[in-house]
Amino acid sequence: MAIDLNCLSIHPSLPTIPRIVNNLNTIVHPTYKPNSGSIYQMISAAMARSTFSINDVRSLLKKLFNKDFNSWNFSEIIKTKPIPSVIIYTSIALVLFLIFSIMFCIISCCHFKKYQRKKRQQSKMPYISLCLLIIIYLLGIGDMIYVAYRINQTEHSIDNTIKEINRDIYPKEISEHIKYLNKQLKNLDQYFIQTNSILINASKSMLVNAFDRILKEKYFLQDIIQSINNIDKYIQELQDIINKESILSPLVIQIFQEIQEQYQNTIDYLQIPLKEICNYANGTQTNIDMKLLNVLNLVHEKLLKAINSINNDILSQITPWQNYMLINIELEERIRRYISLVGIIFLVLVIVLVTALFFFSTNHHRQRNKVERMSSNNGSSGILLCLIHIAFVIMIIILVIMVLLTGVYYALDLVVQGACRTVHDDQPFLINFIIDRLIKSNIMPYYSSEINRTVTDVISDCRNHIHFSKKIFENYWSVLDGNVENMMNTLSEQIFNQFIKSIGQINIPLDINLIIQLINQANRSDVSVIAKEINKNLITMNNLFKNISNSNSILSPNLIQSAISQFENYVKQVLESTLDGCPLPLATIYKTDTLVCHTLGSSLSGLWLSVFFFMFIVIIGFCIFGIYVYKRLN
């Protein structure tokens, strides 16, 4: 009878790992390039970096979220950037327009001495002024189209950004992602607490597979089985001879029966140490599983703490999400209406200015004839001068309003660019700042500064496409490795002790003595040949047993490390198949970044400079026309 090796030859296979993660590798996010775009955008970006640095953004954030924010006085607000930059910009713009106005008044009111070639100069002046007005008008109409497009684009971007962020992104999409992440953690936690989880079954498969190799290399099981199979075959041949021959003495038959009994005892004793690994594979030996469950319980406690914190400290603060919007729907609608109204007013003012410039430039020749006729009529000349002054005053008022509005656009441009540069280039500060606010707001009251490093590592891993669990659980790998090694050594010691005990019960010298007696008593050549083969195999087994007895239960470090690496890789596969590689809501983050930094930032960047250039063209055109009319009247 051969040894039963079913538990070794059909050891449990590695459990299939369910894959319940999302594939986020398909998300393509555009690169943030604040210095690209039109000349206006590049100039605006350069000015934003020089006037509103990252340090200024830090200072502004700290003041905005200061608990004494409501007690600010006007002087503190003035000192807070980008307010000074906006004040400087609007002041410079107003001063420039004032200078143009003063120059217009001075030049128009001065009476120059008539020179001899006055008629020739006067004859050239209309053509020069007409050419300048045409150039100015073409520039104005072109810039008006560009400015109108940019204003409409910016208005739509601001409106859409406010709506998306306030209604979809926070807290709706954030809360949904946190619920999804929490569900993944709960699914993972089941693997660490169930006694029949895929991790426990995987450990059985790997250890049984490893001890299959150990039994062959350390306990010479393959050689022992070969000797037993040979003995079993030869005993069967002897049995056939005895059954056929009736002339054999009863003593020979008795000796043969004793040999059979000894052979069966050898099989039974050798089966005992093999049962140790069989019992472990069948799950009846739980003391080894408990060693693994103890270390898995450490991870379970960490996961349970994270799950409870998410439920109690985060989700409870933002669900139901309809009650935790940044601003209520009514206020959001009001803000969007104000923004739309500002855009409409801006477009109307731009169109009015271009229309006025177009009217004066197209009626230039007609106005010139009127001026020549009015030059002999002081009353008519005075009326025209009065109308020009009124038109110029109205134009200055419109331009002052536009300067103030562009100051608002300039401030928004600085804030958006500063915020985007902080998000992309100053993440450590932003992470610390947000976590500090969450701690002070009792949203994450139980976390210490260690979470800053964890979040920073997670962001870095997400950027480099490294699964975040690699660093999160790195402190547990050494504990896991140690416990797997302990499990293997414990099982090895039990097997070794049973082998020594079984070998002690097996009496190979007695078996050899019985074989010699059988040869002598049978006195047959065929029996002698077979008996000598059995004797040879018994001697081989006896030598193998001596080698086992002279060894110890300590396993080879390479073999242990190989099993540990295999199990560790399997655990990593479980983590990667159960948890998303990046726990951050990348889709939501990219969506927000695209809305604010790419769409809104691109449409807002340099808009104030485009409008400023447009106003500059308009006022130059009015000045040229007004000065020409005044000089003709003078």
C-alpha positions in Angstrom: 0.0 0.0 0.0 1.4 3.4 -1.1 1.4 6.6 1.0 -1.6 8.8 0.6 -0.4 12.1 -0.8 -3.6 13.6 -2.1 -3.4 16.7 0.2 0.0 17.5 -1.3 -0.6 16.7 -4.9 -4.0 18.4 -4.9 -3.3 21.3 -2.6 -5.7 24.3 -2.6 -5.2 26.7 -5.5 -4.8 30.4 -5.2 -8.2 32.1 -4.8 -9.3 34.4 -7.6 -9.2 38.0 -6.6 -12.4 39.9 -7.4 -11.6 43.2 -9.2 -13.8 46.0 -8.0 -11.7 49.1 -8.8 -12.2 51.8 -11.4 -9.8 52.3 -14.2 -8.7 55.9 -14.0 -5.8 55.6 -16.4 -8.1 56.8 -19.2 -8.4 60.3 -17.7 -6.3 62.7 -19.7 -5.8 66.1 -17.9 -4.4 69.1 -19.9 -1.2 70.6 -18.6 -1.5 73.9 -16.8 0.4 76.6 -18.9 -0.2 80.1 -17.4 2.4 81.7 -19.7 0.8 80.6 -23.0 -1.9 82.2 -25.1 -2.2 85.7 -26.6 0.1 88.6 -26.0 -2.4 90.0 -23.5 -2.5 86.7 -21.6 1.3 86.5 -21.4 1.6 90.1 -20.2 -1.1 89.5 -17.7 0.5 86.3 -16.4 3.8 88.1 -16.0 2.2 90.9 -14.1 0.3 88.5 -11.9 3.5 86.7 -10.9 5.2 90.0 -10.1 2.3 91.6 -8.2 0.6 88.6 -6.6 3.1 86.0 -5.6 2.5 82.7 -3.9 3.5 84.2 -0.6 0.8 86.8 -1.2 -1.7 84.0 -1.8 -0.6 82.3 1.4 -1.1 85.6 3.3 -4.5 86.2 1.8 -5.7 82.7 2.6 -4.6 82.9 6.2 -6.4 86.3 6.6 -9.6 85.1 4.9 -9.9 82.1 7.1 -8.8 83.9 10.3 -11.4 83.7 13.0 -11.1 87.5 13.4 -12.0 88.0 9.7 -15.3 89.8 10.6 -13.4 92.3 12.7 -11.2 93.6 9.8 -11.1 97.3 9.4 -10.8 99.2 6.2 -7.0 99.8 6.6 -6.4 96.0 6.9 -8.5 95.3 3.8 -6.5 97.9 1.8 -3.2 96.2 2.8 -4.4 92.8 1.6 -3.4 91.8 -1.9 -4.6 91.9 -4.6 -6.5 95.1 -3.4 -3.3 97.3 -3.6 -2.6 96.0 -7.1 -6.1 96.8 -8.2 -6.0 100.2 -6.7 -2.7 100.9 -8.4 -4.0 99.7 -11.7 -7.2 101.8 -11.6 -5.3 104.8 -10.4 -2.8 104.6 -13.3 -5.6 104.1 -15.8 -7.5 107.1 -14.5 -4.4 109.2 -14.5 -3.6 108.3 -18.1 -7.1 109.3 -19.2 -6.9 112.5 -17.2 -3.6 113.4 -18.8 -5.2 112.8 -22.3 -8.1 115.0 -21.3 -5.8 117.8 -20.0 -3.7 117.6 -23.2 -6.8 117.8 -25.3 -8.0 120.9 -23.4 -4.6 122.6 -23.6 -4.0 121.9 -27.2 -7.5 122.8 -28.3 -7.5 126.1 -26.4 -4.1 127.3 -27.5 -3.9 129.8 -30.4 -0.8 129.2 -32.5 0.9 131.8 -34.6 0.1 131.7 -38.2 3.0 130.9 -40.4 3.5 131.7 -44.1 2.8 128.2 -45.2 -0.4 127.9 -43.1 -2.6 127.2 -46.1 -0.4 124.3 -47.3 -0.3 122.8 -43.8 -4.0 123.2 -43.4 -4.6 121.5 -46.7 -2.5 118.5 -45.5 -4.1 118.3 -42.0 -7.5 116.8 -43.0 -5.8 114.0 -45.0 -3.5 113.2 -42.1 -6.2 113.2 -39.5 -8.5 111.2 -41.8 -5.8 108.5 -42.2 -5.2 108.4 -38.5 -8.9 108.1 -37.7 -9.3 105.3 -40.2 -6.4 103.4 -38.6 -7.8 104.1 -35.2 -11.2 103.0 -36.2 -10.0 99.8 -37.8 -8.0 99.0 -34.7 -11.0 99.9 -32.5 -13.5 97.7 -34.4 -11.1 94.8 -34.4 -10.4 95.1 -30.7 -14.1 95.6 -30.0 -14.9 92.2 -31.6 -12.1 90.6 -29.7 -13.1 92.3 -26.4 -16.8 91.4 -26.9 -15.8 87.8 -27.5 -13.6 87.7 -24.5 -16.2 89.3 -22.2 -18.9 86.9 -23.4 -16.6 84.0 -23.0 -15.6 85.1 -19.5 -19.2 85.7 -18.4 -20.2 82.2 -19.6 -17.1 80.7 -17.8 -17.8 82.5 -14.5 -21.5 81.5 -14.7 -20.7 77.9 -15.5 -17.9 77.6 -12.9 -20.1 78.9 -10.1 -22.9 76.6 -11.1 -20.8 73.5 -11.5 -18.7 74.0 -8.3 -21.7 74.9 -6.1 -24.1 72.3 -7.4 -22.2 69.3 -8.7 -18.6 69.3 -7.4 -19.0 70.2 -3.8 -20.3 68.6 -1.8 -22.2 66.2 -4.1 -19.4 64.6 -6.1 -17.0 64.8 -3.1 -19.5 63.0 -0.9 -20.3 60.4 -3.5 -16.6 59.7 -4.0 -16.0 59.4 -0.2 -18.9 56.9 0.0 -17.4 54.9 -2.8 -14.0 54.9 -1.2 -15.5 53.9 2.1 -17.3 51.0 0.4 -14.0 49.8 -1.0 -12.4 49.9 2.5 -15.3 47.9 3.9 -14.8 45.3 1.1 -11.1 45.1 1.8 -11.7 44.8 5.6 -13.7 41.6 5.0 -10.5 39.9 3.8 -8.8 40.7 7.1 -11.4 39.4 9.5 -12.9 36.3 7.9 -11.3 33.0 8.8 -12.0 31.7 5.3 -11.1 34.8 3.4 -9.0 34.8 0.2 -6.0 35.8 2.2 -6.2 32.8 4.6 -6.9 30.4 1.7 -4.0 32.0 -0.3 -1.7 31.4 2.7 -2.8 27.7 2.8 -2.1 27.3 -0.9 1.3 28.9 -0.7 2.4 27.1 2.4 1.2 23.7 1.3 3.0 24.3 -2.0 6.1 25.4 -0.2 6.0 22.4 2.1 5.5 20.1 -0.8 8.9 21.3 -1.9 10.3 21.1 1.7 9.2 17.5 2.1 11.0 16.7 -1.1 14.2 18.6 -0.4 14.5 18.4 3.4 12.7 15.1 4.2 13.6 13.3 1.0 10.0 12.4 0.5 10.4 11.6 -3.2 13.2 9.2 -2.5 11.3 7.6 0.4 8.2 7.2 -1.8 10.3 5.6 -4.5 11.7 3.1 -2.1 8.2 2.4 -0.7 6.8 1.9 -4.2 9.7 -0.5 -5.0 9.1 -2.5 -1.7 5.4 -2.5 -2.4 6.0 -4.0 -5.9 8.4 -6.6 -4.6 6.1 -7.6 -1.8 3.4 -8.1 -4.3 5.7 -10.4 -6.3 6.5 -12.4 -3.2 2.8 -12.7 -2.5 2.3 -14.1 -6.0 5.0 -16.7 -5.5 3.7 -17.8 -2.1 0.2 -18.1 -3.5 1.4 -20.3 -6.4 3.7 -22.5 -4.4 2.2 -24.8 -1.9 5.4 -26.5 -0.9 6.7 -23.5 1.1 7.0 -24.1 4.8 4.7 -22.5 7.3 7.7 -20.6 8.8 8.4 -18.9 5.5 4.7 -17.8 5.3 4.8 -16.6 8.9 8.0 -14.5 8.2 6.5 -13.1 5.0 3.4 -12.0 7.0 5.6 -10.3 9.6 7.4 -8.5 6.8 3.9 -7.3 5.5 2.9 -6.1 8.9 6.2 -4.2 9.3 5.8 -2.7 5.9 2.2 -1.5 6.8 3.5 -0.1 10.1 6.2 1.8 8.2 3.5 3.3 5.9 1.3 4.2 8.9 4.1 5.9 10.8 5.3 7.8 7.7 1.7 9.0 7.2 1.6 10.7 10.6 4.1 13.7 9.8 2.4 14.1 6.5 -0.9 14.6 8.2 0.4 17.8 9.8 0.5 19.5 6.4 -2.7 17.8 5.4 -4.5 19.0 8.5 -3.3 22.5 7.8 -4.4 22.3 4.2 -7.8 21.0 5.3 -8.3 23.7 7.8 -8.4 21.4 10.9 -5.2 22.9 12.3 -6.2 26.5 13.2 -3.3 27.5 15.4 -1.2 28.4 12.4 -4.0 30.3 10.8 -4.4 32.3 14.0 -0.8 33.6 13.6 -1.8 35.2 10.3 -5.1 36.4 11.6 -3.3 38.3 14.4 -1.3 40.3 12.0 -4.3 40.8 9.6 -6.2 42.1 12.6 -3.7 44.9 12.9 -4.6 46.0 9.4 -8.3 45.5 10.2 -8.0 47.9 13.2 -6.4 50.5 11.0 -9.1 50.1 8.3 -11.9 50.2 10.9 -10.5 53.4 12.3 -10.4 55.0 8.8 -14.0 53.7 8.0 -15.4 55.1 11.3 -13.5 58.4 10.8 -14.9 58.8 7.3 -18.5 58.1 8.5 -18.4 60.2 11.7 -16.0 63.0 10.9 -16.4 63.6 7.1 -19.6 62.1 5.7 -21.7 63.4 8.6 -20.5 66.9 7.9 -21.4 66.9 4.2 -24.5 64.7 3.8 -27.1 65.1 2.7 -25.1 67.2 0.3 -28.1 69.5 -0.5 -27.8 71.0 3.0 -24.1 71.7 2.8 -23.7 73.6 -0.5 -21.2 76.5 -0.5 -23.9 79.0 -1.2 -27.7 78.5 -1.4 -29.4 78.3 -4.8 -31.1 81.7 -4.4 -27.8 83.5 -3.6 -26.1 81.6 -6.4 -28.8 82.7 -8.9 -28.4 86.3 -7.7 -24.7 86.3 -8.1 -24.9 84.9 -11.6 -27.5 87.6 -12.5 -25.1 90.3 -11.3 -22.3 88.8 -13.3 -24.5 88.6 -16.4 -25.6 92.2 -15.8 -22.0 93.4 -15.5 -21.1 91.6 -18.7 -24.1 93.2 -20.6 -23.2 96.7 -19.3 -19.6 96.2 -20.4 -20.7 95.1 -23.9 -23.1 98.0 -24.2 -20.4 100.5 -23.2 -17.9 99.0 -25.7 -20.5 99.1 -28.5 -21.4 102.7 -27.6 -17.8 103.8 -27.7 -17.1 102.1 -31.1 -20.3 103.5 -32.5 -19.4 107.0 -31.4 -15.9 106.6 -32.9 -17.5 105.3 -36.1 -20.0 108.2 -36.3 -17.3 110.9 -35.9 -14.9 109.3 -38.3 -17.4 108.7 -41.1 -18.8 112.2 -40.8 -15.3 113.7 -40.8 -15.6 115.5 -44.2 -19.0 116.8 -43.4 -17.9 118.1 -40.0 -14.9 119.7 -41.7 -17.2 121.7 -44.1 -19.4 122.7 -41.2 -16.3 123.9 -39.3 -15.2 126.0 -42.2 -18.7 127.6 -42.5 -18.8 128.0 -38.7 -15.4 129.7 -38.6 -17.1 132.9 -39.7 -20.0 132.4 -37.4 -18.9 132.5 -33.7 -22.3 131.5 -32.4 -22.4 128.3 -34.5 -18.8 127.7 -33.6 -19.6 127.9 -29.9 -22.5 125.4 -30.2 -20.2 122.9 -31.9 -17.5 123.4 -29.3 -20.1 122.9 -26.6 -21.3 119.7 -28.2 -17.8 118.4 -28.5 -17.2 119.2 -24.8 -20.4 117.4 -23.8 -19.5 114.3 -26.0 -16.0 114.2 -24.5 -17.3 114.5 -20.9 -19.8 111.6 -21.6 -16.9 109.6 -23.1 -14.8 110.2 -20.1 -17.6 109.1 -17.7 -18.0 105.9 -19.7 -14.3 105.3 -19.7 -14.1 105.8 -15.9 -16.9 103.3 -15.5 -15.0 100.9 -17.7 -11.8 101.4 -15.8 -13.6 100.5 -12.6 -15.1 97.4 -14.2 -11.7 96.3 -15.6 -10.3 96.8 -12.1 -12.7 94.1 -11.0 -11.6 91.8 -13.9 -8.0 92.5 -13.0 -8.6 91.5 -9.4 -10.4 88.3 -10.5 -7.5 87.6 -12.9 -5.0 87.9 -10.1 -7.0 85.8 -7.7 -7.6 83.0 -10.2 -4.0 82.9 -11.4 -2.7 83.0 -7.8 -5.0 80.2 -6.7 -4.1 78.0 -9.7 -0.4 78.6 -9.2 -0.8 77.7 -5.5 -2.7 74.5 -6.4 -0.1 73.4 -9.0 3.2 74.7 -7.5 2.6 75.1 -3.7 0.8 71.8 -2.8 2.6 71.2 0.6 1.4 74.5 2.0 -2.1 74.0 0.6 -2.3 70.5 2.1 -1.2 71.7 5.5 -3.5 74.7 5.3 -6.6 72.6 4.4 -5.9 69.9 7.1 -5.3 72.6 9.7 -8.7 74.1 8.8 -10.4 70.8 9.0 -8.9 70.0 12.4 -9.9 73.4 13.7 -13.4 73.0 12.3 -13.7 69.6 14.1 -14.2 67.8 10.8 -11.0 65.8 11.4 -10.4 66.3 15.1 -8.5 63.0 15.8 -5.8 63.4 13.2 -2.4 64.7 14.0 0.2 66.3 11.8 1.2 62.8 10.5 -1.7 63.0 8.1 0.1 65.8 6.2 2.9 63.5 5.3 0.4 60.8 4.4 -1.6 63.1 2.1 1.6 64.4 0.5 2.7 60.8 -0.2 -0.7 59.9 -1.7 -0.6 62.9 -4.0 3.0 62.1 -5.1 2.0 58.4 -5.7 -1.0 59.5 -7.7 1.1 61.7 -9.8 3.7 59.0 -10.4 1.0 56.2 -10.9 2.1 54.3 -7.8 -0.6 52.5 -5.9 -1.1 54.5 -2.7 -1.3 51.3 -0.5 2.4 50.7 -1.1 3.3 53.4 1.4 0.2 53.3 3.5 0.8 49.7 4.5 4.6 49.6 4.3 4.8 49.6 8.2 2.9 46.3 8.2 4.9 44.4 5.6 7.7 43.6 8.1 5.1 42.3 10.6 3.4 40.3 7.9 6.7 38.9 6.7 7.6 37.9 10.3 4.4 36.2 10.9 4.5 34.2 7.6 8.0 33.1 8.6 6.7 32.1 12.1 3.9 30.1 10.5 6.3 28.2 8.3 8.7 27.5 11.2 5.9 26.4 13.4 4.6 24.0 10.8 8.1 22.8 10.0 8.8 22.1 13.6 5.6 20.1 14.0 6.4 18.1 10.9 10.0 17.5 12.0 9.0 16.3 15.4 6.5 13.9 14.0 9.1 12.6 11.5 11.5 12.0 14.4 8.8 10.3 16.4 7.7 8.2 13.4 11.3 7.2 12.6 11.7 6.1 16.1 8.8 3.8 15.8 10.0 2.3 12.5 12.4 -0.5 13.1 14.4 -0.9 9.8 17.0 -3.3 11.3 14.2 -5.6 12.3 12.8 -5.5 8.8 16.2 -6.3 7.3 16.6 -9.2 9.7 13.2 -10.6 8.6 14.3 -10.3 5.0 17.4 -12.3 5.8 15.4 -15.0 7.6 13.0 -15.2 4.6 16.0 -15.7 2.2 17.4 -18.5 4.5 14.2 -20.3 5.2 12.8 -20.2 1.6 16.1 -21.3 0.0 14.8 -20.3 -3.4 16.6 -18.2 -6.0 13.5 -16.3 -7.1 12.6 -15.4 -3.5 16.2 -14.5 -2.7 16.5 -12.1 -5.7 13.3 -10.3 -4.7 14.1 -10.2 -1.0 17.5 -8.8 -1.7 15.9 -5.9 -3.7 13.6 -5.2 -0.7 16.6 -5.3 1.5 18.4 -2.8 -0.7 15.4 -0.4 -0.5 15.2 -0.8 3.2 18.8 0.2 3.6 18.2 3.2 1.4 15.3 4.3 3.6 17.3 3.7 6.7 20.0 6.0 5.5 17.4 8.7 4.6 15.9 8.4 8.1 19.4 8.9 9.6 19.9 12.1 7.5 16.5 13.4 8.7 17.3 12.6 12.4 20.6 14.4 12.1 19.0 17.6 10.7 16.8 20.1 12.4 13.5 21.9 11.8 15.0 25.2 10.7 14.1 26.1 7.1 16.3 27.5 4.4 16.2 31.4 4.4 15.9 31.4 0.6 12.9 29.1 0.8 11.2 31.2 3.5 11.9 34.4 1.6 10.5 32.9 -1.6 7.2 32.0 0.2 7.1 35.4 1.9 7.6 37.2 -1.4 4.9 35.2 -3.1 2.4 35.9 -0.3 3.3 39.5 -0.1 2.8 39.9 -3.9 -0.6 38.2 -3.5 -1.6 40.7 -0.7 -0.5 43.6 -2.9 -2.7 42.2 -5.8 -5.6 42.1 -3.3 -5.1 45.7 -2.4 -4.7 46.8 -5.9 -7.8 44.9 -7.1 -9.9 46.1 -4.1 -8.8 49.7 -3.8 -8.3 52.3 -6.5 -4.7 53.1 -7.1 -5.4 56.7 -6.2 -7.9 57.4 -3.5 -8.2 61.1 -4.5 -11.3 62.1 -6.5 -9.2 62.6 -9.6 -12.1 63.1 -12.0 -13.6 65.8 -9.7 -10.2 67.4 -9.1 -9.5 67.5 -12.8 -12.9 68.8 -13.6 -12.5 71.6 -11.0 -9.0 72.4 -12.3 -10.3 72.5 -15.9 -13.2 74.8 -15.0 -11.2 77.2 -12.9 -7.6 77.2 -14.2 -8.1 76.2 -17.8 -11.5 77.5 -18.9 -12.1 80.4 -16.6 -8.4 81.2 -16.2 -7.9 81.3 -19.9 -10.9 83.4 -20.6 -10.2 85.8 -17.8 -6.4 86.1 -18.3 -5.5 89.4 -20.0 -9.1 90.5 -20.5 -8.5 93.7 -18.5 -5.5 94.5 -20.7 -7.5 93.9 -23.9 -10.2 96.3 -22.6 -7.5 98.8 -21.5 -6.0 98.8 -25.0 -9.5 99.2 -26.5 -10.2 102.3 -24.3 -6.8 103.7 -25.2 -7.6 103.4 -28.9 -11.0 105.0 -28.4 -9.7 108.0 -26.4 -6.9 108.6 -28.9 -9.4 108.6 -31.7 -11.6 111.1 -29.9 -8.6 113.3 -29.1 -7.5 113.4 -32.7 -10.9 114.3 -34.0 -11.5 116.9 -31.2 -8.1 118.5 -31.6 -8.6 118.7 -35.4 -11.9 120.4 -35.0 -10.6 122.9 -32.4 -7.6 123.8 -34.5 -9.9 124.4 -37.5 -12.1 126.7 -35.4 -9.1 128.6 -34.0 
